[in-house]
Amino acid sequence: MIGIAALVVGIVLGLVFHPSVPDVIQPYLPIAVVAALDAVFGGLRAYLERIFDSKVFVISFVFNVLVAAIIVFVGDQLGVGTQLSTAIIVVLGIRIFGNAAALRRRLFGA
């Protein structure tokens, strides 16, 4: 319940204050969002399988975002940032859809 309330408060604050993202961070934001979604879907799957551990979830969440950002940063320094960003999105997308399929099987038995 606290998580849902925090989500609603965050959305309302975002709509009221219209925060802007600095230009330096903009290339990393989509990657961070997808990495965070991967951790969230993995956490939901673990919760439904009754193996959820909040410590593992938080570490996974932070680690996914940091590793993805570091890979994109290194790619930008090497001049191949776009290609590495695409690779990260594909890998994390595959993981998200795998977790979504497991959630579907668990919830609907299909």
C-alpha positions in Angstrom: 0.0 0.0 0.0 2.9 2.4 0.8 4.4 1.7 -2.6 1.2 2.6 -4.4 0.8 5.8 -2.4 4.4 6.7 -3.1 3.8 6.1 -6.9 0.7 8.3 -6.9 2.5 11.1 -5.0 5.5 10.8 -7.4 3.2 11.1 -10.4 1.4 14.1 -9.0 4.6 15.8 -8.1 6.0 15.2 -11.6 2.8 16.6 -13.2 2.9 19.7 -10.9 6.6 20.6 -11.0 7.5 19.5 -14.6 11.0 18.4 -13.8 13.6 18.6 -16.5 16.4 16.1 -17.2 19.8 17.6 -17.7 21.3 17.0 -21.2 24.2 15.1 -19.7 21.9 12.4 -18.2 19.4 12.1 -21.1 21.2 9.3 -22.9 21.1 7.2 -19.7 17.5 7.7 -18.7 15.8 5.2 -21.0 18.4 2.6 -20.2 17.9 3.2 -16.5 14.1 2.9 -16.8 14.3 -0.4 -18.7 16.8 -1.7 -16.2 14.5 -0.7 -13.4 11.6 -2.4 -15.1 13.6 -5.6 -15.4 14.2 -5.6 -11.6 10.5 -4.8 -10.9 9.2 -7.6 -13.1 11.8 -10.0 -11.6 10.6 -8.9 -8.2 7.0 -9.6 -9.1 7.9 -13.0 -10.4 9.8 -13.8 -7.2 6.9 -12.6 -5.1 4.4 -14.8 -6.9 6.8 -17.8 -6.6 7.2 -17.0 -2.8 10.9 -16.5 -3.0 11.0 -12.7 -2.9 13.7 -11.1 -0.8 13.7 -7.4 -0.4 17.5 -7.2 -0.1 18.0 -9.1 -3.3 15.4 -6.9 -5.0 17.0 -3.6 -4.0 20.5 -4.9 -4.9 19.2 -6.1 -8.3 17.4 -2.8 -8.9 20.5 -0.7 -8.2 23.0 -3.0 -9.8 21.0 -3.3 -13.1 20.7 0.5 -13.4 24.4 1.1 -12.6 25.7 -1.6 -14.9 23.5 -0.5 -17.7 24.6 3.1 -17.2 28.3 2.2 -17.1 28.0 0.1 -20.3 26.4 3.0 -22.1 29.0 5.5 -20.7 31.9 3.3 -21.9 30.1 2.9 -25.2 29.8 6.7 -25.5 33.5 7.1 -24.7 34.4 4.5 -27.4 32.0 6.1 -29.9 29.6 3.1 -30.0 27.1 4.3 -27.4 24.1 3.8 -29.7 24.9 0.2 -30.5 25.5 -0.7 -26.9 22.3 1.1 -25.8 20.4 -1.0 -28.4 22.1 -4.2 -27.1 21.2 -3.4 -23.5 17.6 -2.7 -24.4 17.4 -6.0 -26.3 18.9 -8.0 -23.5 16.8 -6.4 -20.8 13.7 -6.6 -23.0 14.2 -10.3 -23.4 14.4 -10.6 -19.6 11.3 -8.5 -19.1 9.3 -10.6 -21.5 10.6 -13.8 -19.9 9.5 -12.6 -16.5 6.2 -11.4 -18.0 5.6 -14.8 -19.5 6.3 -16.5 -16.1 3.9 -14.1 -14.4 1.2 -14.9 -17.0 1.7 -18.6 -16.5 1.6 -18.2 -12.7 -1.4 -16.0 -12.7 -3.5 -17.5 -15.5 -2.1 -21.0 -15.7 -1.6 -20.5 -19.5 
